[in-house]
Amino acid sequence: MSRGRILLIGAYGQFGRRIAEALARDDVDLMLAGRDVGKAESLATQLRPQARAPVSPVQIDVEGDDLDARIAALMPDTVIHTAGPFQQRDYRVAEAAIAAGAHYIDLADGREFVAGIGRLDAQAKARGVRVVSGASSVPGLSAAVVDAHRSRFATLESIDTCIGPGNRTERGLATTRAILGYVGRPFPALIDGDRRPVHGWQSLRRMRIEGVGARWFARCDVPDLDVLPARYPGLRHCDFRAGLELRRMHFGLWLASWCVRAGLVRNLPRYAEPLLRLSEHWTDAGSDIGVMTVDLGGVDPDGQHLHLRWSIVAREGSGPHIPATATVVLARRWRQTPPSPGAGPCIDLFTLDDYLQALSHLPIETSTQALVSR
Ligand SMILES: NC(=O)c1ccc[n+]([C@@H]2O[C@H](COP(=O)([O-])OP(=O)(O)OC[C@H]3O[C@@H](n4cnc5c(N)ncnc54)[C@H](OP(=O)(O)O)[C@@H]3O)[C@@H](O)[C@H]2O)c1
């Protein structure tokens, strides 16, 4: 197998850094990119002692005019893009990767961004490359979880996903901006048989998770709300919530959602940096335990109602490895077996077992329970 060449954009961000650490253990030339080459160099210096192949820093601005030429000159075989928020991005990185003859993977959680990536399908096929969007917790992992349990249902009617990071894990600016962008804003969701508007960071729900305790969650606008109903047409309900472990932060954001809804705050993402700094004052509180649950409801092959809850619990601050792992699984797989060309959301590209295998060195456990009612 020849050595790979991977360009990782957003390499020293929260998730980029974890992807870089994993890929540095592989036989790939790893190019670490962001706007600040000094930060890229300092990460490269940390990784080189364990790296199997060269690790080099690269300065790239995904909004720069010379993006196509910069990417082409680096001759990557795969481009990984973590430099969100994707809600405000177009497909220029993916298009530059295609033009350079490189496969492309991103971590996008922008709903329209992920759902619309198929518009690059013809371009990707013409160049013989694969373009994948949403290679992360949603829809990458969530869809793999649904697929792994799908055969237990004759009819799958509902999917409810919740994600709650532990408070003692670091948070990224791009993720914070992405969430603040929909707090208090309306978006459509398939709720109890109707596609209707719901609001970001509202519709609070408290859930007790085995081995973790009670956490609060609130609605988020994520790609799954389009990708999963399109993939499982029998669904009557598809919902997604996230939660902050500290109640002062969770309910503070809930209050902010009402201020946005009432028109008192017009541009919440503008406050992302001060809010992130404020949250960093409280990193000694709470736990280092992150959780994700996927609840599946429907009818089993015997005609009985069935409600399953799949959970993943990440301890010792290992939670951020979960969203970072989809790109690692794909990049490794594609080095062994080149993917079929085309463009689409991150579904059908790996199994749940593939994903969990890549996380098996970490203090992360999963379980599936049958619950009595939804
Ligand atoms: N789909 C999912 O399930 C899922 C889950 C978690 C996170 N995400 C998404 O993953 C993304 C990354 O999150 P994060 O928390 O890792 O963010 P982060 O810590 O803020 O990292 C973002 C990285 O991108 C770089 N960057 C920003 N603007 C850039 C530009 N114009 N050109 C080149 N590089 C740029 C930043 O460095 P410089 O600013 O120095 O350039 C930084 O290295 C977010 O968009 C988040 O929403 C998705």
The ligand as an SDF file (V2000), in Angstrom:
LIG
                    3D

 48 52  0  0  0  0  0  0  0  0999 V2000
  -21.6940   16.6970   12.5940 N   0  0  0  0  0  0  0  0  0  0  0  0
  -21.4250   16.5560   13.8960 C   0  0  0  0  0  0  0  0  0  0  0  0
  -21.9120   15.6430   14.5720 O   0  0  0  0  0  0  0  0  0  0  0  0
  -20.4630   17.4910   14.5600 C   0  0  0  0  0  0  0  0  0  0  0  0
  -20.1040   17.2440   15.8920 C   0  0  0  0  0  0  0  0  0  0  0  0
  -19.2110   18.0990   16.4900 C   0  0  0  0  0  0  0  0  0  0  0  0
  -18.6790   19.1900   15.7690 C   0  0  0  0  0  0  0  0  0  0  0  0
  -19.0720   19.3990   14.4840 N   0  0  0  0  0  0  0  0  0  0  0  0
  -18.5490   20.5300   13.7110 C   0  0  0  0  0  0  0  0  0  0  0  0
  -17.1470   20.4090   13.6140 O   0  0  0  0  0  0  0  0  0  0  0  0
  -16.6140   21.7100   13.3800 C   0  0  0  0  0  0  0  0  0  0  0  0
  -15.3200   21.8890   14.1600 C   0  0  0  0  0  0  0  0  0  0  0  0
  -15.6070   22.0480   15.5130 O   0  0  0  0  0  0  0  0  0  0  0  0
  -14.4750   22.3900   16.5910 P   0  0  0  0  0  0  0  0  0  0  0  0
  -15.1740   22.4200   17.8980 O   0  0  0  0  0  0  0  0  0  0  0  0
  -13.3220   21.4780   16.3670 O   0  0  0  0  0  0  0  0  0  0  0  0
  -14.0840   23.8680   16.1750 O   0  0  0  0  0  0  0  0  0  0  0  0
  -12.7960   24.7230   16.5800 P   0  0  0  0  0  0  0  0  0  0  0  0
  -12.1450   24.1560   17.8030 O   0  0  0  0  0  0  0  0  0  0  0  0
  -13.2360   26.1390   16.5950 O   0  0  0  0  0  0  0  0  0  0  0  0
  -11.8160   24.4680   15.3500 O   0  0  0  0  0  0  0  0  0  0  0  0
  -12.0080   25.0340   14.0850 C   0  0  0  0  0  0  0  0  0  0  0  0
  -10.6950   24.9640   13.3380 C   0  0  0  0  0  0  0  0  0  0  0  0
  -10.8860   25.5020   12.0290 O   0  0  0  0  0  0  0  0  0  0  0  0
   -9.9190   26.5150   11.7740 C   0  0  0  0  0  0  0  0  0  0  0  0
  -10.5150   27.5280   10.9300 N   0  0  0  0  0  0  0  0  0  0  0  0
  -11.5150   28.3890   11.2300 C   0  0  0  0  0  0  0  0  0  0  0  0
  -11.7740   29.1920   10.1960 N   0  0  0  0  0  0  0  0  0  0  0  0
  -10.9210   28.8110    9.2100 C   0  0  0  0  0  0  0  0  0  0  0  0
  -10.6990   29.2880    7.8920 C   0  0  0  0  0  0  0  0  0  0  0  0
  -11.3910   30.3230    7.3660 N   0  0  0  0  0  0  0  0  0  0  0  0
   -9.7560   28.6760    7.1370 N   0  0  0  0  0  0  0  0  0  0  0  0
   -9.0350   27.6440    7.6370 C   0  0  0  0  0  0  0  0  0  0  0  0
   -9.1820   27.1790    8.8890 N   0  0  0  0  0  0  0  0  0  0  0  0
  -10.1270   27.7610    9.6660 C   0  0  0  0  0  0  0  0  0  0  0  0
   -9.5580   27.0590   13.1690 C   0  0  0  0  0  0  0  0  0  0  0  0
   -8.2670   27.6450   13.1950 O   0  0  0  0  0  0  0  0  0  0  0  0
   -8.0350   29.2170   12.8200 P   0  0  0  0  0  0  0  0  0  0  0  0
   -9.2230   29.9650   13.3660 O   0  0  0  0  0  0  0  0  0  0  0  0
   -6.7410   29.5720   13.4770 O   0  0  0  0  0  0  0  0  0  0  0  0
   -7.9440   29.2460   11.3250 O   0  0  0  0  0  0  0  0  0  0  0  0
   -9.5680   25.7630   13.9850 C   0  0  0  0  0  0  0  0  0  0  0  0
   -8.3690   25.0620   13.8110 O   0  0  0  0  0  0  0  0  0  0  0  0
  -17.7030   22.6960   13.7680 C   0  0  0  0  0  0  0  0  0  0  0  0
  -18.2150   23.3170   12.6070 O   0  0  0  0  0  0  0  0  0  0  0  0
  -18.7530   21.8410   14.4410 C   0  0  0  0  0  0  0  0  0  0  0  0
  -20.0300   22.3700   14.2910 O   0  0  0  0  0  0  0  0  0  0  0  0
  -19.9400   18.5540   13.8780 C   0  0  0  0  0  0  0  0  0  0  0  0
  1  2  1  0
  2  3  2  0
  2  4  1  0
  4  5  1  0
  4 48  2  0
  5  6  2  0
  6  7  1  0
  7  8  2  0
  8  9  1  0
  8 48  1  0
  9 10  1  0
  9 46  1  0
 10 11  1  0
 11 12  1  0
 11 44  1  0
 12 13  1  0
 13 14  1  0
 14 15  2  0
 14 16  1  0
 14 17  1  0
 17 18  1  0
 18 19  2  0
 18 20  1  0
 18 21  1  0
 21 22  1  0
 22 23  1  0
 23 24  1  0
 23 42  1  0
 24 25  1  0
 25 26  1  0
 25 36  1  0
 26 27  1  0
 26 35  1  0
 27 28  2  0
 28 29  1  0
 29 30  1  0
 29 35  2  0
 30 31  1  0
 30 32  2  0
 32 33  1  0
 33 34  2  0
 34 35  1  0
 36 37  1  0
 36 42  1  0
 37 38  1  0
 38 39  2  0
 38 40  1  0
 38 41  1  0
 42 43  1  0
 44 45  1  0
 44 46  1  0
 46 47  1  0
M  CHG  2   8   1  16  -1
M  END
$$$$
